[in-house]
């Protein structure tokens, strides 16, 4: 029986070697970030139910009777937990190879390309880079700290491809790379010429939509406004054996979408995060984008959520950090790109915006915090 081995190591060559050895034994791996809060690690271990744990001190037996794994399992990874406790998703060898080949074909990757991975391998955005590099024979460079010197050092070592979240573009430049894959967060207003905006989920094993167009083998449809996906790289089961796909092989993403006139996909945000204010449906991503576009760098971190309101059911509420908080009337008067029902009705100063380790805002947590004030 193949095992599930949790690996709790810093992103160094030792991590890559451990993954390689596990796969050679036909075992599945799950990567944990040793810098995560202890409670978060325990939460993930509970969802993963591994047989063994590898950390800086060695190999430890973890669970003597975990749920069985399908024999071709290679990665078990938890979701980011933005909408609830993390779920553990099982990716097969077939899933991983399908993803690697589709991405390689889209980016015309050859043996001379080198990946630079500044994302945590505890999440699919980082781990997928390692997986596709091992499967296709490309070299991969990992980092424990994202800054311009580490980016420049990676380029000096031959790195040509990288992955990033939008927030990273404000502190480092990736201009010298052939391709930068952007994911996990909404793209910037001005996308760098060498960047590709990707869309995917933990269940899809990496991005499956590149600049609005599906990778080879990926099918997309929109049912009742929600994006659904089908393809050979999409996982079929959770760790507990429950299915991810419907009877016809479709994944319901929970994300709202629409088609551009040119046939490309437009992702509109999580359906569960839509605010219902006075009968009007408000997309928080659209409001946040309008605020950032109008006020630029004059504001610190911000997040739009719905808070309870006696009149409207939910009030569009802007939570903002920092010492510079605009007047509500001033902000509303300058957001002429928004409909009147999309305009924030409240502004609340907060110490910080709760986010996952991948930078996604935890809107339900924030809304609960504001509602209890």
SVG drawing of the C-alpha trace seen along z (x, -y; Angstrom):
<svg xmlns="http://www.w3.org/2000/svg" viewBox="-35 -64 59 66">
<polyline fill="none" stroke="black" stroke-width="0.4" points="0.0,0.0 1.3,-3.4 1.7,-5.9 1.0,-9.6 4.0,-11.4 3.7,-14.9 6.8,-17.0 7.4,-19.9 10.6,-21.4 11.8,-24.8 11.8,-25.4 15.3,-24.1 16.9,-21.3 16.2,-18.9 12.4,-19.4 12.8,-18.6 14.9,-15.5 12.3,-14.3 9.5,-14.6 11.7,-12.8 12.4,-9.9 8.7,-9.6 7.6,-9.5 10.3,-6.9 8.6,-4.7 5.2,-5.5 4.1,-7.3 2.0,-10.5 3.3,-13.7 1.8,-16.6 3.9,-19.7 3.5,-21.8 5.1,-25.2 7.1,-25.0 6.6,-28.7 2.8,-28.4 1.2,-28.9 1.1,-25.7 -2.7,-25.7 -2.8,-26.0 -0.4,-23.1 -2.5,-20.9 -5.6,-21.8 -4.0,-20.8 -2.6,-17.5 -6.0,-16.6 -7.4,-17.1 -4.5,-15.3 -4.3,-12.2 -0.8,-11.2 1.0,-8.0 4.4,-9.7 5.8,-13.1 9.2,-14.3 10.6,-17.4 14.0,-18.9 14.4,-16.2 13.8,-13.2 10.9,-10.8 8.1,-10.2 5.1,-7.8 2.0,-9.9 -1.2,-7.9 -1.5,-4.1 -4.9,-3.9 -5.5,-6.7 -8.0,-6.5 -6.7,-4.4 -5.2,-6.2 -5.8,-5.2 -2.6,-3.6 -1.7,-6.3 -2.0,-9.2 1.0,-11.6 0.0,-14.8 -2.5,-15.5 -3.0,-19.2 -5.4,-21.3 -7.5,-24.1 -6.6,-27.6 -9.6,-27.6 -11.2,-31.0 -14.7,-29.7 -14.3,-27.2 -12.0,-24.5 -9.5,-23.3 -10.3,-20.2 -7.6,-17.7 -7.6,-17.0 -5.9,-14.0 -4.1,-14.5 -3.1,-11.4 0.1,-10.9 -2.2,-11.3 -3.6,-14.6 -0.1,-16.0 1.3,-14.9 -1.7,-16.2 -1.3,-19.6 2.5,-19.7 2.1,-18.8 -0.7,-21.3 1.3,-24.1 4.5,-23.1 2.6,-23.1 1.0,-26.5 4.3,-28.1 6.5,-26.2 8.8,-25.1 12.0,-23.2 14.8,-21.6 16.7,-24.9 13.9,-26.6 14.4,-27.0 11.5,-27.7 11.9,-30.2 9.4,-29.6 8.8,-32.3 5.5,-30.9 5.1,-28.5 5.1,-24.8 2.5,-24.2 -0.1,-25.5 -0.9,-24.5 0.6,-27.6 4.1,-26.7 3.9,-22.9 2.7,-22.6 5.9,-24.4 8.0,-21.7 5.8,-18.9 5.9,-19.9 9.6,-20.5 10.3,-17.0 7.9,-15.4 9.3,-17.2 13.0,-17.4 13.3,-21.2 15.4,-22.7 13.6,-24.6 15.0,-27.2 13.2,-27.8 13.4,-30.7 12.6,-31.4 12.3,-35.2 11.0,-37.2 12.9,-40.3 14.7,-41.9 18.1,-40.4 16.7,-36.9 14.9,-37.5 18.0,-38.9 20.0,-35.9 17.6,-33.5 17.9,-35.2 21.7,-35.0 21.3,-31.2 19.3,-30.9 15.7,-31.1 13.4,-32.0 9.9,-31.2 8.3,-32.3 5.0,-32.5 3.7,-35.4 0.7,-37.0 -0.3,-40.5 0.8,-41.9 4.4,-41.0 4.5,-43.3 4.6,-46.3 7.9,-45.3 9.9,-43.4 10.2,-43.4 10.2,-40.3 10.9,-42.1 13.8,-39.8 11.8,-36.6 10.4,-35.1 7.0,-34.4 5.4,-35.3 2.3,-33.4 0.0,-35.6 -2.6,-33.8 -4.3,-33.6 -5.2,-37.3 -7.1,-39.7 -4.7,-40.9 -3.4,-44.5 -4.9,-47.1 -1.8,-47.1 -0.5,-43.6 3.2,-43.4 3.9,-42.4 5.6,-39.1 2.8,-38.2 -0.1,-35.7 -3.1,-36.0 -4.1,-32.5 -7.2,-31.1 -7.4,-27.8 -8.0,-26.2 -6.4,-23.6 -8.7,-21.1 -7.4,-21.9 -3.8,-21.3 -2.7,-24.7 -4.0,-27.4 -6.1,-25.9 -7.2,-29.2 -4.5,-31.5 -5.5,-35.0 -9.1,-33.9 -8.3,-30.9 -8.4,-27.2 -5.4,-25.0 -5.4,-22.1 -7.9,-19.4 -9.8,-21.8 -13.5,-22.5 -15.3,-25.5 -19.0,-26.2 -21.1,-28.7 -24.2,-27.3 -26.4,-29.9 -23.5,-32.3 -21.1,-29.9 -18.0,-28.6 -17.7,-24.8 -14.6,-23.0 -13.7,-19.6 -10.2,-18.2 -7.7,-15.4 -5.7,-17.5 -8.7,-18.0 -8.7,-15.9 -11.6,-13.5 -11.7,-12.9 -11.1,-14.4 -8.9,-12.6 -12.0,-11.1 -13.0,-9.6 -15.9,-11.9 -16.2,-13.0 -15.1,-16.4 -16.7,-16.1 -20.4,-15.5 -21.5,-12.3 -20.4,-13.8 -17.0,-14.9 -17.6,-18.6 -16.2,-20.6 -18.4,-23.4 -15.9,-26.1 -18.2,-28.4 -16.8,-31.3 -18.9,-33.6 -18.0,-34.1 -19.0,-35.6 -17.8,-35.5 -16.0,-38.5 -17.0,-39.3 -13.8,-37.6 -14.8,-34.4 -12.4,-34.6 -13.5,-33.9 -14.0,-36.7 -13.8,-35.6 -16.1,-37.8 -15.3,-36.4 -16.7,-33.9 -20.5,-33.4 -20.5,-33.0 -19.0,-36.4 -21.6,-38.4 -23.3,-41.0 -27.1,-41.3 -27.8,-45.0 -31.4,-46.0 -32.0,-43.3 -29.0,-44.3 -26.1,-41.9 -22.7,-43.6 -19.4,-42.0 -16.8,-43.0 -13.9,-42.6 -15.5,-45.1 -15.9,-47.7 -12.3,-47.1 -10.9,-47.5 -12.8,-50.8 -11.5,-52.1 -7.9,-51.2 -8.2,-52.6 -9.5,-56.0 -7.4,-56.4 -4.3,-54.5 -1.5,-54.2 -3.2,-56.7 -4.8,-53.8 -3.3,-50.9 -4.8,-47.4 -8.6,-47.3 -11.4,-44.8 -15.1,-45.0 -17.6,-42.9 -21.3,-42.8 -22.3,-43.7 -25.8,-43.3 -28.1,-46.3 -31.7,-46.8 -32.8,-48.5 -30.8,-46.9 -30.2,-43.4 -26.5,-43.8 -24.5,-47.1 -21.5,-47.4 -18.7,-48.0 -15.2,-49.1 -12.6,-47.9 -9.4,-49.7 -6.0,-49.7 -3.6,-52.6 -4.0,-56.1 -5.4,-57.7 -9.1,-56.9 -11.2,-58.9 -14.5,-60.5 -17.4,-58.4 -19.1,-61.2 -15.8,-62.0 -15.2,-58.4 -18.8,-57.9 -18.7,-61.1 -15.5,-60.0 -16.4,-56.5 -18.3,-57.3 -17.5,-53.9 -19.9,-52.2 -23.6,-52.0 -25.2,-53.8 -26.0,-50.4 -22.4,-49.4 -21.1,-52.4 -19.8,-51.7 -22.3,-52.7 -19.8,-52.3 -16.1,-52.7 -14.4,-51.0 -10.8,-51.3 -9.2,-48.0 -5.8,-47.0 -5.4,-44.4 -7.3,-42.5 -7.4,-38.7 -5.9,-36.8 -4.9,-33.3 -1.3,-32.4 -1.7,-32.8 -2.9,-36.4 -6.7,-35.8 -9.0,-37.9 -11.0,-36.0 -14.2,-37.9 -16.4,-35.8 -14.0,-36.2 -13.7,-39.9 -17.5,-40.4 -18.0,-38.4 -15.4,-40.6 -17.1,-43.8 -20.6,-42.6 -19.5,-41.9 -18.4,-45.5"/>
</svg>
